[in-house]
Every structure is written in C-alpha cells, then in structure tokens.
Amino acid sequence: MQEDVENKTVNLAVKSSKVTATVLYKGLRAFINHQKKKALEKQRAGEESVKGEQSVKELIGQGQGVSSMPIGDKGVKDFKKICKKYGVDFAIVKDKNEHPPVYTVFFKAKDADAIASVLKEYSAKQMKKQAKKERPSILEKLKKFKDIVARTPKKEKERRKEHER
C-alpha cells in the first residue's frame, strides 16, 4: 500500500516536470480566454444595473421613459443624498444661462412614486433649514441677556462694623 502511494507521487512529479512550451502556451491561452469571458459578463451585468446618479444620455438610453422637473439652486447635495436613499435613477443638469443657476432633475418615469417621496422629504428638509435660519442664534440671545444684566443697577452692601465688648 505504501509503495503504491510513493509510486503515484513519483509519477505525478514526472508528469508535471514534462511541461513543454506548447502545453504552457495552451494553458495560458485558456486562462486569458476565461478572464475575458468573465470581464465581458461583468460588463454586461454592470450596464443593466446602473443605479443612482447618471448622465442624461445613459438615463434615456435605458428606454423606460424620462420625466423632468426643475429644482432650486440650493440643496442639490441634499437632493442627491435623498435620491440615493430611495434608490431612484436620476440625472441633474445645470442651466448655465440663468443667473441664479437652475437645476433640472431627470428621472425614470417608472420612479414617479419614489420621486414623490423624495420630494416630500426634500421639501421638509429645506423648510427645516429655512426655519433654522430665521431663528436667532443662542450666542446672540446670550449677548442680549449679558447687556441686560450689565445695565441693571447693582445693590450696594451695607458694611457695619460692630465692636464686641
């Protein structure tokens, strides 16, 4: 039994040492073809599953219909973050002809329900930011109260010395 194992080991060593240039070439060629096939499959899968922010050309090229709407010049970053949260495919284009720049958002027509949720959350966030700007800061309030305290007259302490007998 032990001799069989030793014999097979020696045969394996001899077979692997007889690698010629043509065998090595065929092996490398098969490996390269396999890698190309894997890369091609990965690329095809990647084209179908483009998600999130895209160019307008890519969005239209998916053939699912496109809708658009303008948004303001502020809060584009928040809008992108919320769109990614809801998994909406979108493209944002800046209109450079307008003085305060106007951004137009293009999105797939099938994502209309998700866009409604995005707009609801986006508008709530913008309203919250607007309300925050209208509130006076705590430091301003503190300065105001410091001035009031500084203006109030201070009580003078009575100092009387009494001698004990």
Secondary structure as UniProt FT lines:
FT   HELIX           2..17
FT   HELIX           21..48
FT   HELIX           56..61
FT   STRAND          66..71
FT   HELIX           76..86
FT   STRAND          90..95
FT   TURN            96..97
FT   STRAND          102..108
FT   HELIX           109..111
FT   HELIX           112..134
FT   HELIX           138..151
//
